[in-house]
Each structure stands twice: as C-alpha cells, then as structure tokens.
Amino acid sequence: MYVEERVYTLQVGTAAQYFKNYEESGMKVQLRHLPHMVGYYTTEAGELNLVIHLWAYDDLNQRDKCRAAMQADPEWQAYLVKNRPFMLKQETRIMKCAPFFVQRLKKMLAAAQ
C-alpha cells in the first residue's frame, strides 16, 4: 500500500475560506474518486499556513486512475477555481508502507468506513 501526502502552503489569512470551500465543494468530489482519506490537517506549531492531507492507495496504478478520473470531473475543476488562488506552494510525497504496517493500515481504513 501507498500513502500520498499532499502539503499546500496557503496565503496568510486564507485558511478559513480554503476549508469552507473544500468542505462545501471539494471534499465530496475527492471522496467520490479517491479510495481512502487518511487525514486532513492544518499546522498549529512550526511552519504555519500549511494544509496537509493523506490518501491511501492499494498501488500506484490505482492512484493514477483515481486521480485522472477526478481531474476530468467538471465539479473538481470548478472547485479548483475557488481554492487554487489561495495556494502559494504545493508539495507531494508518495510513501510506501513498511511491511509490518500494511495490515494495520488496512484495518484502520476498514474501521473508518
């Protein structure tokens, strides 16, 4: 299994509107296309104005197919028009689960459904 970490640096003072837009427009589209939301966070200490979200995939082919379908969705494209102006920087990291963690992550994801 793989977990994708996406980190967005937002303009100062835009987090509340970013989260409002995401909750109203973006989240439902992502949940329709992406298999497992692991978490969605903002920083309280350290580097501020960061939004971090984690998504789990069985393999990288699944990730590619899911993200391509989402990018083609007109609702997702409309959402991006609302929130992209708040983003200053985007980072993405794809992490492969340690062998001993795969089953634990699968159990956590199953319990969340």
C-alpha positions in Angstrom: 0.0 0.0 0.0 1.0 3.6 -0.6 0.1 6.8 1.2 0.2 10.1 -0.6 1.0 13.2 1.5 0.0 16.5 -0.1 1.1 19.7 1.5 -0.3 23.1 0.5 1.2 26.4 1.7 -1.6 28.9 1.9 -1.5 32.7 1.8 -1.7 34.1 5.3 -5.3 34.6 6.4 -7.0 32.4 3.8 -7.2 29.0 5.7 -10.8 29.6 6.9 -12.1 30.2 3.3 -10.0 27.4 1.9 -11.5 24.9 4.4 -15.1 26.3 3.8 -14.7 25.9 0.0 -13.2 22.4 0.5 -16.0 21.2 2.8 -18.7 22.6 0.6 -17.3 21.7 -2.8 -14.1 19.8 -2.9 -14.4 17.0 -0.3 -17.4 15.3 -1.9 -15.7 15.1 -5.2 -12.5 13.7 -3.8 -14.3 11.2 -1.7 -16.2 10.1 -4.8 -13.0 9.4 -6.7 -10.2 8.7 -4.2 -10.4 5.5 -2.2 -9.2 6.3 1.3 -8.9 9.7 3.0 -6.4 9.0 5.9 -6.4 12.5 7.3 -6.7 16.2 6.7 -4.8 18.6 8.9 -3.5 22.1 9.4 -0.4 23.2 11.3 -0.7 24.6 14.9 3.1 25.0 15.5 6.2 25.1 13.4 5.7 26.3 9.8 2.2 27.8 9.7 -0.4 28.2 7.0 0.0 24.6 5.8 -2.7 22.2 4.9 -1.7 18.5 4.9 -3.8 15.7 3.6 -3.1 12.0 3.3 -4.6 9.5 0.9 -4.1 5.7 0.8 -4.0 3.6 -2.3 -3.5 -0.1 -2.9 -0.9 0.6 -5.6 0.3 3.4 -7.8 -1.8 2.3 -10.8 -4.9 2.8 -8.6 -3.7 6.3 -7.7 -3.1 7.2 -11.3 -6.6 6.0 -12.4 -8.4 7.6 -9.5 -6.6 11.0 -9.8 -7.1 11.1 -13.6 -10.9 10.5 -13.2 -11.0 13.2 -10.5 -9.1 15.7 -12.7 -11.6 15.1 -15.5 -14.6 15.7 -13.3 -16.2 19.2 -14.0 -17.1 19.5 -10.3 -13.5 19.1 -9.3 -12.4 21.6 -12.0 -14.9 24.2 -10.6 -13.7 23.6 -7.1 -10.1 24.3 -8.1 -11.0 27.7 -9.5 -12.2 28.6 -6.0 -9.2 27.3 -4.0 -6.1 27.4 -6.2 -5.8 31.2 -5.7 -5.1 30.7 -2.0 -2.2 28.3 -2.6 1.4 29.6 -2.7 3.1 26.2 -3.0 2.3 22.5 -3.3 4.3 19.5 -2.3 3.5 15.9 -2.8 5.2 12.8 -1.3 4.3 9.2 -2.0 5.3 6.8 0.7 5.3 3.0 0.6 4.0 1.4 3.8 6.6 -0.5 5.9 5.8 -4.3 5.6 4.6 -4.5 9.2 2.2 -1.6 8.8 0.2 -2.7 5.7 -2.3 -4.9 7.6 -2.7 -2.3 10.4 -3.5 0.5 7.8 -6.0 -1.8 6.1 -7.7 -2.4 9.4 -7.8 1.3 10.2 -9.3 2.1 6.8 -11.9 -0.7 7.1 -12.9 0.6 10.5 -13.4 4.2 9.1 -15.9 3.0 6.5 
